[in-house]
Amino acid sequence: MAAARKPSLVLLILDGWGHSEQRRYNAVAACPGDHMRRLAARYPHTLLAASGEAVGLPAGVMGNSEVGHLTIGAGRTMDQAVTLINKTLKEDSFTGNPVLAQACADTLNGSGTLHFLGLCSDASVHSHLDHLEALVRLAAARGVPRVRVHPFTDGRDTSPHSGKGYVTRVASFLAKAHPDAAIATVGGRYFGMDRDQRWERVEKHWRALVLGEGLQAADPVAAVDEAYARGETDEFIRPTVMTGVAHHTIGDGDGVIFFNFRPDRARQMTRALALAEFDEFHRPRRPALAAYVCMTPYDGTFDLPIAFRSRGPEMVLGRLFSARGLRQVRIAETEKYAHVTYFLNGGVERTYPGEERILVPSPRVATYDLQPEMSALEITEKLLACLHQGETDIVVANFANADMVGHTGNYEATLRACDTVDRCVGRVHEAARATGSLLVVTSDHGNAEQMLSTDSKESLTAHTTNPVPLILAREDLVGRRLADGGGLASILPTILTAMDIDCPGEMDGGSLL
């Protein structure tokens, strides 16, 4: 019988767990549990930059789970999709994009109506309105007769009542930029951008887009006002159709461009609108589209045109450990499963030899403040089983609670979420210490540490630009120090130093140990 393998590394990514000196409405600092504080007091620890240029985003832009996991897995900083698209705008090469030009041409040969759908936001997390405006200008320049826009209101990466301002901005721009452009539907991202297989939400928005079913309003600003009057914040605005707009539904011969650059919340709606093989819900009709363009690669299985492609990293965490013959397990619940698999592996649908994946279903609740524990306890049990079975070298797990509950704006629930995660960290540390494993605890971006807007007038549901912790817990590291000034790109080089593994040259984030 082969000897049991002692895990070399346990990497915990506490999603949305940032650091702020401001203690008011700071669910991380106020967390009743003290396991994280104990770890930081005993072992080497530091704070890492997790936003802006440190993760390949424009300066001052808050981090997010996608770019956070990409950067952690690559061990270096890379320009993210928003940065690459912004560069084409500055260099004036956006208008020459052949995929976008072909979509305009195909629409001209079809019905003449080109639809743009995506998140109505300037947060640079999933989309940016600058990109929508550039697309509308491109359509006008190429003679597309009609433009219809279908904004998904945000309220999650932006203030919960900022949607009216964004919708007003889009409506005003359309009136000036194109002779026949209008907002055709409005609906919250809760419906059109679900990523957790809640197909009943997607269906509700799909029926508004394709069948014209749902609530009705005279104009988009009125639609938002009426939603606010119903008690709905931007994220949860029910799909609403504009009654006074001709050609408001997506029909035969139309073109569609989904302008979200982040893929995870664009996949399900794209499946429903564009794929022939689909059985998640009944589609009374499937429009024969002239074109359907994804802004970036949404899914490796989609045979659809892609406007902007970026070259991902060649060497990533998974490939590096696999090449050394190490067995690795990735564990997360549904909400963050793509992040510890697809994104941590460099944004490609690839499972490396020796890589196992464990998906724990997220709870089926409307919003996670109703169950702040989410699936953290189940994730912990799966992780502990991996450690005790002795068949795994590397375990990577994501705890989604601080981020997903923080997004609800419910402070008391987020306290419970953080306490749950803290207790899970304590249990994992106990097991890692018993096996002599290196326990690394970090985060991908901030959220739960700042739950009130800077003007103290409204709950903050968005991510933050705050730093995140990095703790290396192993008994031989007691008394060692981690250098300051690092970012998420420093995590993997630091881990490799602690494991006495040579760091590949392209992983230039720099070791802090």
N, C-alpha and C positions, 0 to 999 in steps of 0.2 A: 504494500500500500504506500502510495506517495505521501511524503510528509506534508502536514498541513501548512498552508501558506500564511504567513503573518502579514496582514495589510501594512504596506509601507506608508500610505497616505490616505487620509480622510479629509476631503475638501468640502466644507459647508459654505454655501452661498446663501446668505440671509437676505433675500430680495427686499429692497426698500428700507434697509436698516442703515440710516445715515447718522452723522454726528453733528450736533449743533450745541454751541455754548448757551444759546437761548433756551431756557428751561420751560417757558410757558407753552402749553400745548405740545410738549415734546414727549411723545409716547415711549420713545427709546430710553430717555433719561429717567422717566417716571416709572419705568417697568418695575413691578414688584419683585421679580426674580433678580438674583444677583450672580448668576453663573457667568455671564459675560463680563461683569465687573471683576469677578475673581480671576478669570483667565487673564484679563488685561493687567491685573496687579501682579501676577506671578510670572507670566511669560513675555517674550519679546512682542511688542505691539507698536503700531504706528497708524497714522491716518493717510488715506490715499485719495488723490483727485479722481473723480468719477464722472466728470462732466466736461463739456466744451472741448477744447483742443486735446485734452488728455485722453479722450476716447475717439478722436477723429471727427468731432462735430464742430460747428462754428463756435467761436468764443462766446461764452456766456450762456450757451444752450444746455439745459439740464440733461443729465444722462438718462438712459433707459435700459431696459432689460436686454434688448437685442444687442445694442452696441457694447453693453457691459460684458455680456458673455462672449461675444466675438473677441473683444480685447483681452479678456482673461485667457481664453483658449489659445490665442495667437502669441501672447507674450510680447506684443508690440502694438504700437498705435498705427492704425490705418485710416485713411480718409473713408468716411461712411458715405452712404448713398446720397444723403442730403447735401453733403459737401461737394461730391462729384457733380451733382446736377446744378448746384449753385455756380460751380466753375464754368459750366457750359453757358449759363446765363451771362456771366461776366465776359466770357470770351466770344459771345454772340454766335456760338456753334449750336445752340439749342434749336434754332429754326431750321438748321440743316439736318436734323436727326432723320435718318432714312426711314425708320420704323414709324415715326409720327407722321412724316410726309406721306407714306404709303397709306396710313389709316385715313388721312384726309382725302387722298385720291380715291380710295375704295368707297368712302362715304359719298363722294361726288358721283360715283358710278352707281350708287345705290339709291337710297331715299333722299339723301341730302341733309339728314339730321344726324349730328354728332353729339353724343352724350358724354359728359364728364361726371364721374362720381368719385367721391373720396371725402376724407375728413376735412371739415371746414375750420381750419386752425392755422396758427403761425407758430406753434410750439416746436416744430421740427422733430417731433417724435415719430409720427406716422406720415406726415404730409406737411406741405407749406403752401399757403395761398399764393405766394409768388409764382409757384409752379403752375397752379391753375390759371393764373392770369396770363402767363406765358403761353400756355396751351390755347387759350381763347384767342390771343393775338395771332398765333400761328394759324388757327382755323380761319380767321378773318383774312389773313394774308393769302391763304391758299384757296379762297373763294368758296368755302363751305357755306351753304345757304343758311342753315339753322344750327344753333348751338343750344343745348339744354343741359343745365347743371343740376346735379342731385347732391347737395351737401349733407354730409353726416355731421350733426352737431357734436361738439366735443364734451366739455364740462368735466373732463377727467384729467387731461394734461393741461387744461386751462381752467379758469374760474367757472363755477357751475352755472353762472348767469351771464357769461360773456358771449353766448351764441348769437344774441340779437345783434350785437355790434359786428360780428363776423359776417352774418347773413346780409346785413345792411351794406357792408363793404362790398360784398360780391355782387349784390343787385345793382349798386351804383356803378361798379366797374363794367358790368355787362352792358348797361345802357349806353355807355360811351364807346365800348370796344368793338361792338358788333351790331349790325343793323337788325338782326333777328336772334337775339340771345336772351334767355330767361331762366330763372330758377323754376324747375318743374315740380320737384318734390323736396321735402325737408323731413329728416328723421334722425333720431339720436343714434349714436354709435353702438349703444346697447343692442340694437336690432341688426343693423346692417353690417356691423363689424365684429360680430361674435366670433370667438375662436375656440369655444369650449363645447362644440357639437350641440349647441342649443338651437337646433334647426327650426324650432317653432318661432324663434325670434327672427331668424334670417327670412323665413317664409313670409312673415308679416311685412317686412320691408320689400322683399321681392315682389309681392303682390301689388304694392304701391308703384314700384318702378315699372313693372311690365303690364299689369292689368288696370292700373289706375284706381285700385281699391284702397280704402282707408279713410282717415279723416280728411276733410276738405277745408281749404282756406282760400280767401280771395287773393292773398299775396304772401310771400315768405315771411315778411316781418310780422304780419298778422298771425301767421301760423305759430311763430315763436311766442308772441304775446299770449295767444290763447293757451299754449302749452304751459306757460308760467302761471296763468290763471288757474289751470287744473292742478297746480302743485308739482309739475314736472320740471326738473332741471335739465340742462342741455343734453346730458348723456342719455336721458330717458324719454326724450320727446317722441311721441308716437308718430309713425310715418304718416305724413300729411301730403295730399295732392293739391296743386294749385289749379283751381277751377277755371281761371281765365286764361290759361296758357294752352295754345294749340300744340299738337305733337308732344304732349307731356310724357307719354309712355315710351318705353323702349320697344320698337317694333321691327318688322321685317325690313331689311335693307339699311337699317341704321348702323352707325358706328359707335363704339363705346371705348373710352379710355379711362381706366381706373388710375387715378393719379397718386394714390398712396405709394410711397417708396418703401415702406416697411411691410414685409410680406405676411406676417402671421395673422393679422386681422383682415387681410384682403382675400385670403384663400377661399373661405366658405362662400362668400357672395360670388366670387369668380366661378366657382364650381356650379352654382345655381344658375348663373346667367349664360355661361359660355360652353359648358361641357355637354356633349350629347348623352353620355352615360351618367345618369344621375337618378338616385332613388331615395334621397333623404326626405323629400316631400313631393306631393303630386304637383306637377306643373301643367296647368290646363293648356298652355301653349308654350312653345319655345321659339322665340324670335329667330328667324334666319338672318343673322347679323352680317353686315358687310365687313365689319372689322371688330376685333376686340383686342386691345393692347394692355398689357401689364406694364406699369411704370418700371419695375425691376423684376428679377426672377422671383415669382411667388412660390412655385412648387416645381420640383424637378420632373414631375409627371405631367405637367401641363404642356400641351403642344400649342402654345400661344405666342404671338409676337411679344418681344420684350424691348422696351424703349432704351433702357440704360442698364448696362452690365458692368460690374466691377470685378476685378480679379481678386479673389480671396487669397488668404495666406496658404502657402504650400505646406509649411510645418505647423502643426497644431498639437495641443495637449494629447489628444487621442492618438494621433499618428505616432508621436514621439514615444509614448508608453507602449503602444502596440509593437513598435519596432524593437523594443527591448524585451519582448516576450512577456510583458506584464499583463495580467488580467484585470480588467477595469469594469466597474458597474456604475451606471448613471441612474439616479433615482429622483423622481419629481412627481408632483401631481399634475393633472391635466393642464392647468393654467400656465405652468412653467416647463412642461415637458420638452417643448421645442427648444427651449433655451439651453438646457443641459445636454441636448443631443445635437440638433441641427446647427444652432448658433455656436455652441462651444466647439463644434467640429469645423468652424470656418464658414458656415453658411452653405454647406453642401449636404445633400441627402446621402450620407455615407456612414456605414457602421464598420469600424476597423476590426481586424482579427483580434479576438480576445475581449471585445467590448460587448457587454450585456446591458440591456436597458430595462428598467422597471418603471411602469406607469401606474401610479395610484390615482384613481378617479377623484376629481374634485367634487365636493358636496353639491348636490342639486338644489341650490337655494337661489332666490332671486338676486340677492346681494350678499356679500360675504360678511357684512357686519351681523347678519343673522346667525352665523356660525363662525366666529373668529378663529376657532381652532383649525378650521379647514381640514386638511388631511395630514397635518404635521405629525400626529401621533402614529398614524399608519406608516408614514415615511420613516419615522424613527425605528419602528419595529423591523421594517425591511432592512434598514441600514445595520441595525444591531445583529440581525440574522446573518448578514454578509460577514460581519466581523467574527462572529462566533463559529461559523462554518469553516473558516480557514481556507477558502478556495479563491479568495480575491486579494489582489495587491493594491488596487486603487479604487476608492469609492468617492464619487462626486454626487452630492445631493443639494437640492434647492428647497428652501423653505419659503413659501410664497406669502405667508401671512401678513408681514409688516407692510408689504406693498399692496396686496389686493384688498385688505381691510382698510388700509390707509386711504385708498382711492375712494372709499365711501364717504370720507369726511367725518365718520363717527369716532370721536376721540376715545370714549369709554371702551368701545369694541376693539379699537386698535391697541389700547393698553392690554386687553385680554389676549389679543393676537401676539403681541410682543412677549408677554409672559409665557405663553405657550411655547414659542420658539426658544426662549431662554431656558426653559425646563428641558426641552429636547436637546439643546446644546450640552447641558449638564450631563444628561444620560450618555450622549455620544462621547463626551470627554472621558467619562469614567471607563467606558469600554475601550477607547483608544489608548488610554494610559495603561490599561491592563495588558494590551497586546504590544505595547511599545511603538505604536504607530505615531506618525506625525499628524497632528490635527491642525488644519489650517481653517480659520474662520474669517470670512470676509463678506462683502456685499457687492452688488453691481451698481447701485445708485441709492440716493436718499429718497425718503418719503415720509415715514412715520415720525421722524424727529422734528418735523415742522408741519403742523396741522392747522395753522392759522395764517391767513394772508398777512403780508407786511403792514397793511393798513388796519389790521385787526377787525375787519368788518365781515369777513366771510371765511368759512372753512376752506382750507387749502387741500384740494384733492389731488394735486399734481405732484410730480417728482420735484426734486430740489437740485440745487447745484452744490450742496454740502458734500464734504468728504465722507468717506466710509472707513470702517475699521479694517485692520489686518492683524491677526493674532496667529503666532506660530507656537503651538503647545506640544512640547515634548520635553521630557525631564532633562536631557542633556543640553537643552537650550536655555534653561533657567540662568539668568544673569547676563545673557547676550542682549544686544540692542539691535533694533531695526533702524535704518537711516530714515530720515524724514525726506519729504519732497518727491515721493514716488507717486505713481498712478496705478490704475488697474493693470497696465502693461507690465508692471514690476512683479506681479504676484507669481506668475509661473517661473521666471528666472530665480526668484527668491526661493521658491519651493525646490527647484532643481539644486540650488546650492545646499539647502538643508538635507537633501537626499544624496548629496555627493554625486550628482549626475552632471556631465558637461552640458552646458547650455548652447544650443545651436546659434550660429551667428546671426540669423535673421530675427531671433527673439531678443531684440535689443532694448527691451523695457528696463533692463538693469536690475541686478539683485540688490536687495536692501539689507542683506544679512552679512 
